[in-house]
Amino acid sequence: MAQNKTAPTDQTVQAFIAGVEPAAKQKDAQILDSLFRDVTGYQPIMWGPTIIGYGQYHYVYDSGREGDFLATGFSPRKAKHSIYIMPGYADYDDILSRLGKHKMGKSCLYVNKLADIDLDVLAELIRAGLADLNKKWPVLPT
């Protein structure tokens, strides 16, 4: 069976964030890192070359495919921040309606800059996403 393309790496989070450009995106990444550490209580690790993950879980699908993946995290992409917080098992419309300017993907949120959103609401969303994920797949610290 194929392995996940996105897997933990030995790259340090600090080194990755130090290389993020432009400077405003790097500052946002530092703020997100602090927020995720505070909300989750987990130390981050790099997943693949660009995703900072907090916590992890092991999944087993009905098909038999199984693996490990980050529980929550983000990637300071060039165009937008990709924030991985929603496992897709619950309705977060109430929280999202209070978040601020964002776009949605299948299981991630896209934000241009942190000034566009309410960080307290983002923290609430991270907590809700982790709690929801933990109901289906136990979340473990990284």
PyMOL commands that set and color helices and strands:
alter all, ss='L'
color gray80, all
select helices_A, chain A and resi 13-18+23-40+93-96+114-116+119-136
alter helices_A, ss='H'
color red, helices_A
select strands_A, chain A and resi 44-47+51-60+66-76+81-84+103-104+109-111+139-140
alter strands_A, ss='S'
color yellow, strands_A
deselect
rebuild
show_as cartoon
